[in-house]
Amino acid sequence: MAKIRYTYNSETCKYEPLIVSPKAAGRKIINFLGVSFIVGSIGLAYFNSKFPNLDETLQAAENQKFKTEWKVLLMQLERTSEQLSKLEQNDDHNYRVILDLDPLDITQREAGVGGREKESAFIENPFIKTAYERSEKIKNRLDIEAQSMKQLKEELERKEKMWASRPAIQPIDNKQLTRLHTIFGLRLHPKHGDMRPHNGLDFTAPTGTPVYATGDGKVQMAYFSATYGNVIYINHDFQFETRYAHLNRYIVKDGDKIKRGQIIGYVGDTGTSVGSHLHYEVLYSGNPVNPINFFQRDLNNKEYEKLIELGSRSVSSLD
């Protein structure tokens, strides 16, 4: 049951029920709603000024997360660039120096950057544009360095083959060497008695002493010659050849692949010879060169001194 409100009537000196007309009630409702709207608007404005809405709060948190991740990304790009710079420095000043290659100049390392910078012109955000250009430059440098490393690998493989193929050791062990005849060039032939070129060195050693290949290569010929006796010709590639003459016997055949230090035959006295020895020749680009310039580097001090002593006893060639 609704509560009845009363008001005092001074004319009748009585309390009478308060009757509100619809018009008055409507005015009160309108006034109430108006005041409520004003108060509510003021309160909402104050709340919004002090406390952002939920969407803005979530967006701000997301933005902060992206900023943190962005900083981490830029730091990683910087570290990558520094590590790549160290690799480029080693490439130019270490690896290429060892392999006798020219360092890459700045124009080679920056080749192709311009085209990628043009692509970044369509990016409006300056932060994203900067990071994009930095990452593309690093990617370009990595591409160039990958090509350089491929070149270095190929050159290293070629040089390793060349170093292994180059005649670089004595064909006879120093322990079994009794004399080294160092005459290279024109000399008096011990059998024919006339001046003839002597295109190698003569290593005197007992018959049957092992003869070693002085570098990796392939046997061109192994046969008996009237002058050289049992002789072996080895092609080492890179314009080098070696010859081993007057052998007692050889244990390789045409086409065999040979490794440095491999026994290929044994000292003898076959062909035009006046004693048991090995006649050893080195040819470069088809021209004879003095073999002593190749094998002396593999000797220690005592072995080298012995070689000099044995060479000093030489008076003539043996073939």
Residue pairs with C-beta under 8 A, 6 or more apart in sequence:
4 17
4 18
5 17
5 18
6 15
6 16
6 17
6 18
7 15
7 16
7 17
7 18
8 14
8 15
8 16
9 15
9 16
20 28
52 60
70 127
70 131
73 131
74 131
74 134
77 131
77 134
77 135
77 138
80 138
81 134
81 138
84 138
84 141
84 142
84 145
87 145
88 104
88 109
88 141
88 145
91 103
91 104
91 145
91 148
91 149
91 152
92 103
92 104
93 103
95 101
95 152
96 102
96 103
96 104
96 152
99 152
99 155
99 156
99 159
101 151
101 152
101 155
104 144
104 148
108 144
109 141
109 144
110 140
111 140
111 144
112 140
112 143
113 136
113 137
113 140
116 133
116 136
116 137
116 140
117 133
117 136
119 136
120 129
120 132
120 133
120 136
123 129
123 132
161 216
161 237
162 237
162 238
164 215
164 216
164 260
165 215
165 216
165 217
165 236
165 237
165 238
165 240
166 215
166 236
166 238
166 240
166 294
167 214
167 215
167 236
167 240
167 242
167 282
167 291
167 294
167 295
168 214
168 215
168 260
168 294
168 295
168 297
168 298
169 212
169 214
169 215
169 260
169 261
169 295
169 298
170 177
170 203
170 212
170 214
170 295
170 298
170 299
171 203
171 211
171 212
171 213
171 214
171 242
171 244
171 278
171 280
171 295
172 203
172 205
172 209
172 210
172 211
172 212
172 267
172 278
173 209
173 210
173 212
174 299
174 303
174 306
174 307
176 205
176 206
176 209
176 210
177 203
177 204
177 205
177 306
177 307
177 310
178 204
178 205
178 206
178 310
179 203
179 204
179 310
179 313
179 314
180 201
180 202
180 203
180 204
180 307
180 310
180 311
180 314
181 201
181 202
181 203
181 204
181 277
181 311
181 314
181 316
181 317
181 318
182 201
182 292
182 311
182 314
183 198
183 201
183 202
183 314
183 316
183 317
184 198
184 199
184 200
184 201
184 290
184 291
184 292
185 197
185 198
186 195
186 196
186 197
186 198
187 195
187 196
187 197
187 198
187 316
187 317
188 194
188 195
188 316
189 195
189 196
189 317
189 319
190 274
190 316
190 317
190 318
190 319
191 272
191 274
191 319
197 288
198 317
198 319
199 281
199 288
200 243
200 245
200 279
200 280
200 281
200 282
200 288
200 291
201 279
201 280
201 290
201 291
201 292
202 277
202 278
202 279
202 280
202 314
202 317
202 318
202 319
203 267
203 277
203 278
203 280
204 275
204 276
204 277
204 318
205 267
205 276
205 277
205 278
206 267
206 276
207 248
207 266
207 267
207 268
207 269
207 276
208 248
208 266
208 267
208 268
209 266
209 267
209 278
210 263
210 266
210 267
211 244
211 247
211 263
211 264
211 265
211 266
211 267
211 278
212 260
212 261
212 262
212 263
212 264
213 234
213 242
213 258
213 259
213 260
213 261
213 262
213 264
214 242
214 260
214 280
214 282
214 294
214 295
215 234
215 236
215 240
215 242
215 260
216 236
216 257
216 258
216 259
216 260
217 234
217 235
217 236
217 237
217 240
217 242
217 257
217 258
218 234
218 235
218 255
218 256
218 257
218 258
219 232
219 233
219 234
219 252
219 253
219 254
219 255
219 256
219 258
219 264
220 233
220 234
220 235
220 241
220 254
221 231
221 232
221 233
221 254
222 230
222 231
222 232
222 233
222 250
222 252
222 253
222 254
222 256
223 230
223 231
224 230
224 231
224 270
224 271
225 231
225 245
225 271
226 271
226 272
227 271
227 272
227 319
228 243
228 245
228 246
228 271
228 272
228 279
229 245
229 246
229 247
229 268
229 269
229 270
229 271
229 272
229 273
230 245
230 246
230 247
230 248
230 249
230 250
230 265
230 268
230 270
230 271
231 243
231 244
231 245
231 246
231 247
231 250
231 271
232 243
232 244
232 247
232 250
232 252
232 264
232 265
233 241
233 242
233 243
234 241
234 242
234 243
234 244
234 258
234 264
235 241
236 242
239 284
239 285
239 286
240 282
240 283
240 284
241 282
241 283
241 284
241 286
242 280
242 281
242 282
242 283
243 279
243 280
243 281
243 283
244 250
244 264
244 265
244 278
244 279
244 280
245 271
245 278
245 279
245 280
245 281
245 319
246 267
246 268
246 269
246 270
246 271
246 273
246 277
246 278
246 279
246 318
246 319
247 265
247 266
247 267
247 268
247 270
247 278
248 265
248 266
248 267
248 268
248 269
248 270
248 276
249 265
249 266
249 268
250 264
250 265
250 266
251 263
251 264
251 265
251 266
252 258
252 264
252 265
258 264
267 276
267 277
267 278
268 276
269 275
269 276
269 277
271 319
272 319
273 279
273 318
273 319
274 318
274 319
275 318
277 318
277 319
279 318
279 319
280 291
281 288
281 291
282 288
282 289
282 290
282 291
282 294
283 289
296 304
296 307
299 307
